[in-house]
Amino acid sequence: MTGAAPAPVAVRGLSVVRGGKLVLADIGFALEAGLVTGLLGPSGSGKSTLMRSLVGVQANVTGTVDVLGHPAGIPALRSRVAYVTQAPSVYLDLTVAENLRYFARLLGAPDAAVNRTLATVGLAAESGKVVGRLSGGQLSRVSLATALLGGPEVLAITQREPPEVGERDVRIAVRAASLNPLDYKIRAGKVKLALRLRPPIALGCDVAGVVERVGAQVTRFAAGDEVYARLEKDRMGGLAELVSADERVVAKKPAKATFEEAASIPLAGLTSLQALREAAGLAPGQRVLVHAGAGGVGSLAIQIGKILGLHVATTTSTRNVELVRGLGADLVIDYTKQEPLPEGLDAVFDTLGGASELASIAACKRGGVVVGIGGLPDGAFARAWLPAWVRPGLWLLTGKRRRAAAAAGVRFTYLFMRPDGAELAELAGWIDAGKLRPLLHATFPLAEVQAAFRELEGGRARGKIVVTIP
């Protein structure tokens, strides 16, 4: 591009200015009725044709359009996912920014022209890269970890505008966030039928930090409070500098816990408490088996079981026998020595799934209950969370488990824990009283989030893995 830079133009969709005009086809996008509808690929005649068979398009009431990169297209778009929204409410992640910069280079557009074009739709750019949203002319941005679908290598540190604060919301400056198996299952696309999230996905649901701002109707918290939370299922993204959450899922951080320790508690602690007290309905003196007692959930479930007055047995490997005894386990089963499970139990908290569920059913007495979190869900969960077309297949896949439970007179229930600030406050009280001890395996800075996930997915963590936020 030569001569004076053309005036920026605000239009629907992603744009680059060339020769004073907006030419979407020249930068690889197809436009129909003012909306970006796909990517253009070269045809044999040299003309651009819409690769309809390889492009996914979905528009909602806000004008959001998903554009899936195709292997026949421009190299910078291979295996990429871009999110493009209509102006004036435009959000571009850094993947889109890379595509924009690539096209701008092809067209010879200077960075200054690209920056001005983005500014017309409220976005700030530096060196041709989108770095945040403009608010009142000022740059506002927040770092967070996001992922496309795949392994740990798809994780990236990106930036977004600060989350909004609703009337009942608390906005938290995150100091630490813990990882859970749910996070890598989301990243791998294993729970996409239950949690309909679109890439790039903001990961993390356990946070601890300091209240930065509160909504007009918030009564329990104020700026400066140290808090922790398990974020709502549709607002996950705890691996970030700032998050917002409804005050009902937030609680004051345990005074005697560090931010890292507090961040390790929410999902695992709530899951354990709800499994033992609610789903299993256990009373003091009853006998329960907790699988994988040295893990993030198991290590808390042992301790919570003892607080509730239960006789707790647990499974673990030889190297963790003394660890789980120190957490309060009354009976330890070393699975590496193929020691048998106890029999006649009132309940089993099965964190593993698969073949373990059948063994758990066999270990229960008639009238007992198995609470599962690691395997396939049950019918009640399917009716509440899964599409109708999935349920018949799930019914077939869980047939062996249902038949085993019926024959043994045992109830199987699948638990998908709910965020609950009141129960977090209860857990915090136990921590401050010295009854519940967080168990940390390792901590990683946000910049090393890929390494943190690799450690988690190695399956040898003793306790929780926590990511610190600078």
N, C-alpha and C positions, 0 to 999 in steps of 0.2 A: 504494500500500500504506500502510495506517495502523496506528497502535498499535505495540506492541513488535515488533521484528523476529523472525520465526519461527526456530526452531532449524534449522540446516543439516541436510540429509539426504544421506547417501551412497548412491547408487544406480548401476546400470549406465547409462552414457550421459551425455549433456550434460543439465544440469538447471538450472532456476531455481525458486525458492520463491515461491509465491503463496498468500496466505491460510493459511499454515501447511501447505500441501499441495504436492506435486510434480505439476504438470499439463503434461506434455510437449506435448500437443496444442495447448495455448494458446500455446506458443512456437514452433510451426511444425514440430515433429518428430513422426514416426510411430514407434510402439513396438510391437514384436511379440515375445512370449516373452522380454521383458526386454532386447531389443536394439533400438537405433535402426535402423530399416529404411528410412527415407526422409524426405522433406520433405512437409509438408501444403500444399495450395493451396486457395483458396476455390472452392466449387462454386456453381452457379446457385441452389441452395436455401439458401445461406448456411452449409451445413455443410462441414467440412473433409474432403477426400478425398485419398487417397494418390495422387500423380502417378507411378504405376508406370512409365509409358512413358518418363518423363524422368528417372528416378532410378536411378543405378547403385549396386548394393549388392554388396559382396564381403566375406566374413568369413573370417578365418584362425584358426589355433589359439589365437592370443593374444586373439581377440575384436575385432580391428580391423575397423571398418566404414567404407567410403568413402561419402560422401554428396555427390552432385553437385547443385549449385544449378540450378534450372530457371527459364526466363524468365517463367513464369506465377506464380511464387511471390512472396514478400515482397521488396520492392526491395533490401533489404540482402543478399539471398542470390543475386542475379542474377550469373551467371557466376562464382560462387565455388566453391571446393572446400574442404570441411571434413573433417578426420580426427577421428573420435571413437572412443575405446577404452573398454572396460569398466573400472570401478573395481576394484581400487585402483590399477592401473597406467594412469594417464590421461596423455595428452600432448595439449595443445591448442595449436595455433600461433596467431599473432595474428589470422589471418583468422577463426578460430572465436571468438576473444575479441571481435572487432568484432560478430559476429552475436549473441553472448551479450549484449553491452552494448545492442545495438539492441532485443532482445526485453525486456531488463530495463527500458528506458525506457518501452516500450509498456505494461508491467505496473505501472509506478510503483515498481519495486523500488529501494531505495537502494543505493548502491555497497557499503556495509558488508555488506548481506545477500548480495550477489553474491560478495563476497570470502570471506565465511564459508562459503558453499556450495562454492566452489572449494577451500578449505582442507581440506574433508573428504576430498577425493580427492588431496591432496598437492600442490596447485597454489597458487602465490602470485599475488595480484592487487593492482594499485594502480589506484585510480580506475575499477574495473570492468574493467580490462584484465589479461589473463594476462601475467605478466612472467617466470615461471620456475617451477621445482619446489622445494618445501620439502624440506629434508634435515635431520632432527633439529631441526625447527622453524625452521631458518634458510633464507633465500632463496639459491638457487644458480641462476645464469643465465649464459648465454653468447650473445653476439651473433654472427649469421652472415647471409650473403646466401642467400636462397632464391628460387625462382621457380615460378610456374605455367607452363603451356605458352604460348609466344607470343614477342613481341619483347622488347627490353631494358626496355620499360616495365613488364613484369610482375615485374621483380626488386624485392625488398624486403629491408630489414634486419629480421630477426626475432630471437627469442630462444628458447633451448632449454636444457635441463639440460646440464651438462658431460658429455662422452662418457665412457663407462665405460672402465676400464683392465683388460684381460684379462691373464692370466699372462705372455703373450709380448708385451704391448703397451707402447708408449712414448706418453705423452701430451705433446703439444707445445703450448706457448704460441706461437701463430703471430705472427711479425713481418711476414711478407710472403708473398703468394701470387700466382702468375702465371696469366694467362688463356691458354687454348688454343682453337682452333676446335672441339675436342670439347665445350667448355663450352656454346657457343651452339647446337651441334647437339643436345645433350641438352635444352637449354631449349626449342628449337623442335620437339622431338619427333621428330627425324630419325633417332635411333638407338634408339628405344624397343623395337624388336624384339630388339636385342642386349643392351641394358642396361635391364632391366625396373624402372624407377624410377617411383615414384608421386609426383605433385605434393602439396605443395610440395617441390621438389627442392633439396637443398643442393648448390651448385655449387663447382667448383674441385678440382683434384687435385694441384697443385704447391705445396709449402709449404716455408718455412724459418723456423726459430724456435729456442726454447730448451726443452729437456726440463724438464717440470714434475713428472712422476711416471713411475715405471716399474713394470711388473708383477713378480711374485715370481720368474719364471723368466728375466727379462732379464739378460743378462750383458755386453752390449757398450756399454750407455749408462747414465748416471746423471743425476740431477737437476742442472740447470745446464749440461749439454752443449749446444753450439750444433750444430744438425743441419739436414738437409734431406731431403725425401722426395717420392716420387710415391705418393700414397695408393692403396690397393687399390681395385679397380673397384667393390666393393660397400660401400666406406666413404668415398666421395668427399664433399666438403664442406669444402674447404680455405679457402674464403673465410669464415673464422670465427676467433674468438679462441682456441679450443682445438680440437685434433683428436687422435684416437688412431689409431695405426698399428702393425701388427706390426713388431717390430724388424728383420725380414728385409728390409723395404723402406726402411729408414732408414739414413742414413750421416752421418758427421760433416760439418758444413758446411766448404767450402773456407776455409782460414784467411785467404786473401788476398781473399776476396769479401765484399761486403756481404750483408746478408740479402736485399735486393732482387735483387742479382745471382745469389745462390744459388737463389732461388725461380724464376728464369727458366730454370733448367737441366733439371730432372728429366724431364718428358715429352719435350721436344724432344731433349735429349741422349741419353736412352735409346733413343728411336725411331731417331735417326740411327745410333747405335752398333750397335743390333741389326739395322738394315736393311743396313748396309754389311758388317759382320763376320759376321753369322749368316745372315740371309735371302739375301743375295747371295753370301756366302762368298768375298769378294774377298781377294786376296793382294797384297803390295807390288808396285808396278809396273803393276798393271792400271788400265784406264781406266774412269772412271765419270762420268756426267752427273747433276748434282743440279739439279732444277728449283726455281725461285723461291729463288735463293741469298741474297736479302736478307731473307727471312722468318724467323720464329722457329725453324723446323726447319732450313731451308736454311742459315742463317748458321752453325749449329753443325755441320751435316753437311759443309760445305766444310772446316772446320777439323779435324774428326775424320777425314775422308778423308785429309787431309795427314799427320796423326799416324800413320795406318795405312800410310802410304807409297804412297798412290794418286795417279794423275794425275787431277785433278778439273776437270771443265768444269761451267759453270753457266749458267742463263738468268736474266736480270734486265732491268729497264728502263734507259733511258739514264741516269737520275739516280742509279742505284745501281751503275753499272759500276765506279767507282773503289772503292766500298765493298767489293764482293765480291773485287776484286783484292787489297785490303788484308787480307782474310781468308784469302788463300792460293790463290784459284782460278787454275789454269793457263791456262784458256781461258774467255772470257766471251762468251756469245751474247746480243746485245741484241734481245729479241723485239719491241720497239717499231719496230725497223728491219727486221723480218721476216728476220733473218739465219738461215740454215739451220742445223739441228742437225748435229753431227759424225756420222760413220758408223763402223761397225765397233767399237762400244763393247762392253766386257765387261759393263757393267751400267748401268741408269738407275734412279735413285731418284726416283720420280714422286710429288710431293707435291700434284699438282693434280687428277688424275682426268679423266674425260670424254675429249674428243678428244685430249688430251695423251697418253693411254696408247697410242693407236695410233701417234702420232709417236714415242713412246719405243720401242715395239717395232721400228719401222722403223730406228731408230738403232742397234740392237744387232746384233752379229755373230751368226751361227748358233752356238747353244750359250750365248748370253748370257742375262741375266735382267733383268726389270723388277720392281722392288719398289714396290708402290703403297700409298698410305695415304689418298689423297683421294677415290677413286672407289668404285665398287661392289666388294664383297668377292668373293673367289673361292670355289670349292666347298668347300675345306678349312675356311675360316672359317665358311661357312654350316652345315656339318655340326657344328661345335663350338659355335656360338653362336646360331644362328637356329632358329626353330620349323620343323618339317618342312614345314608347308603353304606356307612362304615360298620354299623352295628351288627348286621348278619355275619360278616366276616369275623368280627371280634367274638361273637357268640360261638362260632366254630372253633376258633383258636383257643378259647378258654374252656372248651368242653371237658377236657381231662381234669382240670382243676375243679370244676363244678361237680363233676361226678365223684371225685375223691372226697370233697367236702361233704357232699350229701351222704355218702356211705359212712363217713366217720361221725356224722352228726355235728359238724363244725361249721361255723359261719365264717366266710371269707369276705372282707370288705377292703376296698381300695381307698386310700386317703390322698386327697390333694389338698394340702393344708390351706387355711385361709389366713391372711394377714389380720392381726388383732393387737391393737395397742395396749388394751387392758391386760392381756396375757403377757405381753412383753414387759409391762410394769411388774407383773408377778415374778417373772424370771429375773428381772433386775434386782428385786428384793432378795431373792435367794442368793444371787451373786454377792450382794453387799453383806449378807448374813454369813457368808463363807460356806454355804451349803452346795453351791453350784460353781464349778471351776471351768472356765473356757480352756480349751486345749488347742493350741496353735501348732501347726506343722511347719509352716514357713510363711514369710512375707516377701512380697515383690513390689517394686515401684510400678506405677501405671505404665511407664515406658517399656517394661518387661512383661507385659500382660501375656504375650505369646508363651513365654517360658513358664509363667504361672499356670496356664492351662495345660501345658505339656506335663507339668508335675502332677496336676490334679488327675489327668487322664491316665497317668501311669498306674493308678490304683493302689499305691502303697502309702498314701498319706496317713499320718497318725494325727487325727484332729483336722482342723480347718486350714485352708490356704487363704491368705488375706492379701489384698492389693492396697497399697498406700497411695493416697492422692496428694500431690504436692500443693 
